[in-house]
């Protein structure tokens, strides 16, 4: 084979490698999509992913808040292995519990560069990578998306911002483009969608496979629909369900625009598209019929909607009962791309379950949440779920009690003790090396 023919064959192989478009909502309730029986929100474009692919019935977030779930997603590992990221980083790079405060004081609150993301692994394998949206894994440049495998970044660095001014409660502008402040006009949802569409259109070379991560800030507070005026910081958590509905439906419309842009590239049939939320819903959201919401490890805080489309690989209009966690998407995307992970992952490849090659299997999953003096843990082992909520222990059988109303802690004492032991062993196994000197 001549060198020219070899290069032509290699280029043809590169064109056949799949693309990945990962869409993430912020604080969207598990019952806030019309395909999840929401009575007052219409989300036809998001729902279409399930109609053309698969809808999950037992999808979980890695955590009940923003930062830790995003850490779990990008590293493909329990965020506890990183340390200090077990709740959302506060405005202005503030730690919200003891270990996080300790790291912040040392300028180390964020996702360290040595925590290799799957975006970095894909880029090393020849993928074009872009993040258009909310980062929330550290404000300092050493924690930026561009240092974690993304060729290009445009979005909100912190946890939230006024949708009109793009500033946090402290007045700081947090809209950035490749490390530099970006003072642009427009509703944040529109700016993120427009950038995503623009990147899809101008990426070069066209035959290079891509990974595009689009984490929206919607429908996180402040509650502002397109056309609304800037909000006073002290009123950010005020607002009506009506405004929340408008925010979700506008995000859905813009997702429709992104999907249309993907179609225009001719890559629809070679792209795995995923939509999910970073945690359960907060104010104005709907987590029904599940218990509680954001910042808790009850089902309403960690169960999320999830849909995926991959024409020719995932059957149309299917559902899966396979228990999944956000970090599974790293393993799934790497395996689908044919890229070997450069470190051990905690997540699993979901694709065999989505294609029907394998039937749903029981798993043991763990959650740990810290904020202020609050401490919450949970273990799901098969259908049994063990929860410690600020010292109070509960045990539930999710096979018939996914609303977590019947506490079996006394009647199933042996099961509770066994799960407590598993949790303690897990805590030791995932202890973060960078917290060894913390006292």
C-alpha positions in Angstrom: 0.0 0.0 0.0 1.4 3.4 -1.0 1.6 6.2 1.6 -1.1 8.1 -0.2 -3.5 5.1 -0.1 -2.6 4.5 3.6 -3.5 8.1 4.5 -6.7 8.0 2.5 -7.7 4.8 4.3 -6.8 6.3 7.6 -8.9 9.4 6.8 -11.9 7.2 5.8 -11.6 5.3 9.1 -11.5 8.6 11.0 -14.7 9.7 9.3 -16.4 6.5 10.5 -15.6 7.1 14.1 -18.7 8.2 16.0 -19.4 11.7 17.3 -20.8 12.6 20.7 -23.2 15.5 21.6 -23.9 15.6 25.4 -26.7 18.0 26.5 -27.0 18.7 30.2 -29.7 20.7 32.0 -29.2 22.4 35.4 -31.6 21.6 38.3 -34.2 20.0 36.0 -36.7 17.9 38.0 -37.0 14.2 37.3 -40.7 14.9 36.3 -40.1 18.1 34.3 -40.3 16.7 30.7 -43.5 15.8 28.9 -42.0 12.3 28.2 -41.8 11.9 32.0 -45.5 12.7 32.4 -45.0 16.4 33.2 -48.5 18.0 32.9 -47.5 21.6 32.2 -44.2 21.6 30.2 -43.9 20.7 26.5 -40.5 19.5 25.5 -40.9 18.0 22.0 -37.2 18.3 20.9 -35.8 16.7 24.1 -38.5 14.0 24.0 -37.6 13.2 20.4 -34.4 11.8 21.6 -36.3 9.1 23.5 -38.8 8.7 20.6 -35.9 8.0 18.2 -33.8 6.2 20.8 -34.1 5.2 24.5 -35.6 6.7 27.6 -34.1 5.8 31.0 -36.4 5.0 34.0 -33.7 4.5 36.6 -31.0 7.1 35.8 -29.2 8.7 38.7 -26.9 11.8 39.0 -23.6 11.3 40.7 -24.7 13.8 43.4 -27.6 16.0 44.4 -25.7 19.2 43.3 -23.9 20.7 40.4 -20.2 20.6 40.9 -19.8 16.9 42.1 -22.0 15.5 39.3 -20.0 17.4 36.7 -16.8 16.1 38.3 -18.2 12.5 38.1 -19.2 12.9 34.5 -15.9 14.2 33.2 -13.6 11.9 35.2 -15.9 8.8 34.9 -15.1 8.2 38.6 -16.7 9.0 42.0 -16.0 12.6 42.7 -14.9 11.7 46.2 -11.6 10.4 44.7 -10.8 14.0 43.8 -11.7 15.5 47.2 -13.3 18.8 48.1 -16.0 18.7 45.4 -18.8 17.0 47.3 -21.1 20.0 47.0 -21.4 23.0 44.6 -18.5 25.5 44.7 -19.8 28.8 46.1 -19.9 32.1 44.3 -16.4 33.6 44.0 -14.7 30.3 44.5 -15.9 29.7 48.0 -15.7 26.3 49.7 -18.9 25.3 51.4 -17.7 22.6 53.9 -14.5 22.0 55.8 -12.4 20.2 53.3 -13.5 22.5 50.5 -12.7 25.6 52.6 -9.3 24.1 53.3 -8.6 23.7 49.6 -10.0 27.2 48.7 -7.6 28.8 51.2 -4.7 27.1 49.3 -6.0 28.0 45.8 -6.8 24.4 45.1 -10.6 24.3 45.0 -11.4 22.9 41.6 -10.7 19.9 39.3 -6.9 19.4 39.2 -5.3 19.0 35.8 -4.0 15.5 36.8 -7.6 14.3 37.1 -7.7 13.2 33.5 -11.1 13.8 31.9 -12.5 11.6 29.1 -12.5 14.8 27.0 -8.7 14.7 27.3 -8.6 11.0 26.3 -10.8 11.7 23.3 -8.7 14.7 22.2 -5.5 12.6 22.4 -7.3 10.0 20.2 -7.9 12.7 17.5 -11.3 14.1 18.5 -12.2 17.7 18.2 -13.6 18.9 21.5 -15.8 21.8 22.6 -17.6 22.8 25.8 -20.4 25.4 25.3 -21.9 26.1 28.8 -21.6 26.0 32.5 -18.3 24.7 33.9 -18.5 25.0 37.7 -15.3 23.0 38.4 -13.1 25.8 39.5 -12.7 29.5 38.7 -8.9 29.6 38.4 -7.2 29.2 35.0 -5.5 26.0 36.1 -8.9 24.4 36.5 -10.4 25.8 33.2 -12.0 23.6 30.5 -9.2 24.4 28.1 -6.9 22.5 30.5 -9.2 19.6 30.7 -9.3 18.4 27.1 -11.5 21.0 25.4 -10.1 22.8 22.3 -12.7 25.5 22.8 -14.7 26.8 25.7 -17.5 29.3 25.9 -19.8 29.7 28.9 -20.4 30.4 32.6 -17.4 29.6 34.8 -19.4 29.4 38.1 -22.6 27.9 39.3 -25.1 30.4 37.9 -25.4 34.0 36.7 -28.0 36.5 35.8 -29.3 35.4 32.4 -29.3 39.0 31.1 -26.1 40.5 32.6 -24.1 37.3 32.9 -22.9 38.3 36.3 -23.0 36.4 39.7 -24.6 37.7 42.8 -21.4 39.5 43.7 -21.4 41.4 40.4 -18.5 39.5 38.8 -18.8 38.8 35.1 -18.5 35.0 34.7 -19.1 34.6 30.9 -15.8 33.5 29.4 -14.5 32.4 26.0 -11.2 30.5 26.1 -10.0 32.0 29.3 -11.0 35.6 28.6 -14.2 37.5 29.8 -16.8 37.7 27.1 -19.2 40.6 27.5 -21.9 39.9 25.0 -25.6 40.7 24.8 -28.2 38.0 25.0 -30.0 35.5 27.2 -27.5 32.9 28.5 -29.5 30.0 27.0 -29.4 31.7 23.6 -25.7 32.5 23.8 -24.8 28.9 24.7 -27.0 27.4 22.0 -25.7 29.9 19.4 -22.1 29.0 20.2 -22.8 25.3 20.0 -24.4 25.8 16.6 -21.6 28.0 15.4 -19.0 25.5 16.5 -20.7 22.6 14.7 -20.7 24.7 11.5 -17.1 25.9 11.6 -15.2 23.0 13.1 -12.2 22.0 11.0 -11.4 19.5 9.5 -14.9 18.3 8.8 -13.8 14.6 8.8 -12.5 14.8 12.3 -14.8 13.2 14.9 -16.1 15.4 17.7 -17.2 15.5 21.3 -19.4 18.5 22.1 -20.4 19.1 25.7 -23.3 21.5 26.1 -24.2 22.1 29.8 -27.0 24.7 30.0 -27.5 26.9 33.1 -31.3 26.5 32.6 -33.5 26.1 34.5 -31.3 27.0 37.5 -32.2 30.2 39.3 -32.4 33.2 38.8 -35.8 32.6 37.2 -35.6 34.6 34.0 -37.3 33.8 30.7 -36.1 35.5 27.5 -37.2 39.1 27.5 -37.1 39.4 31.3 -35.1 42.2 33.0 -32.0 41.7 35.2 -32.9 40.4 38.7 -31.7 41.8 42.0 -29.4 39.1 43.6 -31.6 39.0 46.7 -34.5 38.0 44.6 -32.9 35.3 42.5 -34.8 32.5 44.2 -38.1 34.2 43.7 -40.2 33.5 40.7 -43.2 31.5 39.6 -43.6 28.0 38.1 -44.9 29.9 35.0 -41.4 31.4 34.5 -39.7 28.1 35.2 -41.9 26.5 32.5 -40.9 29.2 30.0 -37.2 28.6 30.8 -37.4 24.9 30.2 -39.5 25.2 27.0 -37.0 27.8 25.7 -34.1 25.4 26.4 -36.0 22.7 24.6 -36.5 25.0 21.5 -32.8 25.8 21.4 -31.9 22.1 21.8 -34.1 21.6 18.7 -32.0 24.2 16.9 -28.8 22.4 17.9 -30.2 19.1 16.7 -31.1 20.7 13.4 -27.6 22.1 13.1 -26.3 18.6 13.7 -28.5 17.3 10.9 -27.1 20.0 8.6 -23.6 18.6 9.1 -24.7 15.3 7.8 -23.6 13.6 11.0 -27.0 12.7 12.5 -26.6 8.9 11.9 -23.1 8.9 13.2 -23.7 10.8 16.5 -24.6 9.6 19.9 -26.8 12.3 21.5 -27.4 12.3 25.3 -29.7 14.5 27.4 -29.9 14.4 31.2 -29.8 16.7 34.2 -27.1 17.3 36.8 -29.3 16.6 39.8 -32.9 16.6 40.9 -35.0 19.8 40.7 -34.9 22.7 43.2 -37.3 25.6 43.5 -40.3 25.5 41.1 -39.3 22.1 39.7 -41.3 18.9 39.7 -39.7 15.8 41.1 -43.1 14.0 41.6 -43.7 11.3 42.5 -40.3 11.0 44.1 -39.3 12.2 47.6 -37.6 15.6 48.2 -35.3 17.3 45.7 -31.9 19.0 45.1 -29.3 18.7 47.9 -30.8 15.5 49.3 -29.9 11.9 48.6 -33.6 10.9 48.5 -34.8 9.8 45.1 -36.0 13.3 44.2 -32.5 14.7 44.7 -30.6 12.2 42.6 -32.9 10.5 40.2 -32.9 12.4 36.8 -34.4 12.2 33.4 -32.1 10.7 30.7 -32.6 10.1 27.0 -30.2 8.9 24.3 -30.3 8.6 20.5 -27.9 6.7 18.3 -29.5 5.8 14.9 -28.7 2.2 13.9 -27.4 1.3 17.3 -30.2 2.1 19.7 -33.7 1.0 18.8 -36.3 3.7 18.4 -38.9 4.3 21.2 -37.3 2.0 23.7 -36.9 2.3 27.5 -34.3 0.8 29.8 -34.7 -0.1 33.5 -30.9 -0.4 33.8 -29.7 1.5 36.9 -27.2 4.1 35.6 -25.2 7.0 37.0 -23.8 10.1 35.4 -20.2 8.8 35.5 -21.2 5.9 33.3 -21.3 8.2 30.3 -17.5 8.6 30.3 -17.0 4.8 30.1 -19.9 4.5 27.5 -18.5 7.3 25.2 -14.9 6.0 25.4 -16.0 2.5 24.6 -18.2 3.6 21.7 -15.3 5.7 20.3 -13.0 2.7 20.6 -10.7 4.7 23.0 -9.1 2.9 25.9 -9.4 4.8 29.2 -6.0 5.9 30.5 -7.0 5.2 34.1 -9.5 3.0 35.9 -13.1 4.2 35.8 -15.9 3.6 38.2 -18.6 3.9 35.6 -19.7 1.2 33.2 -20.3 1.0 29.5 -24.1 1.4 29.1 -24.2 0.7 25.4 -24.8 -3.1 25.6 -27.8 -2.4 27.8 -29.1 0.2 25.4 -28.8 -2.0 22.3 -30.4 -5.0 23.9 -27.2 -7.1 23.9 -27.5 -7.3 27.7 -30.4 -7.3 30.1 -30.5 -5.0 33.1 -28.2 -5.9 35.9 -28.2 -5.1 39.6 -25.6 -2.6 40.8 -24.2 -1.2 44.0 -23.9 2.6 43.9 -22.9 5.2 46.5 -23.6 8.9 47.2 -22.0 11.3 49.7 -23.0 14.9 50.1 -21.5 17.6 52.4 -22.5 21.2 52.9 -21.9 23.3 56.0 -22.5 20.9 58.9 -24.9 18.7 56.8 -23.8 15.2 56.0 -25.8 12.8 53.8 -25.0 9.4 52.4 -26.8 6.8 50.4 -26.2 3.3 49.0 -28.3 1.5 46.4 -27.6 -2.2 46.4 -29.9 -4.0 44.0 -33.4 -2.7 44.9 -32.4 -1.9 48.5 -31.5 1.7 49.4 -29.8 2.8 52.6 -29.8 6.5 53.6 -28.1 8.4 56.4 -29.6 11.9 56.5 -27.8 14.0 59.1 -27.5 11.0 61.4 -31.0 9.5 60.7 -30.9 6.1 59.1 -33.6 4.7 56.8 -33.8 1.6 54.6 -36.2 1.3 51.6 -37.0 -1.3 49.0 -37.2 0.6 45.8 -38.8 -2.3 43.9 -42.1 -1.4 45.5 -41.3 1.8 47.4 -39.5 4.2 45.2 -41.3 7.0 46.9 -39.4 6.0 50.1 -42.3 6.1 52.4 -41.8 2.8 54.3 -38.7 2.7 56.5 -37.5 -0.9 56.9 -34.6 0.0 59.2 -36.0 -2.0 62.2 -37.5 -4.9 60.4 -34.5 -5.4 58.1 -31.8 -4.7 60.6 -29.3 -7.2 59.1 -29.6 -5.7 55.7 -29.1 -2.2 57.1 -26.0 -3.3 59.0 -24.6 -5.0 55.8 -25.2 -1.8 53.8 -23.7 0.4 56.5 -20.6 -1.8 56.3 -20.4 -1.4 52.5 -20.7 2.3 52.8 -17.8 2.5 55.4 -15.6 0.3 53.1 -16.4 2.5 50.1 -15.5 5.7 52.0 -12.1 4.3 52.7 -11.7 3.1 49.1 -12.4 6.4 47.5 -10.6 8.6 50.0 -8.9 11.5 48.1 -5.1 11.5 48.2 -5.0 15.3 48.1 -6.9 15.5 51.5 -4.3 13.3 53.3 -2.9 16.4 55.1 -6.3 17.8 56.0 -7.1 18.0 59.7 
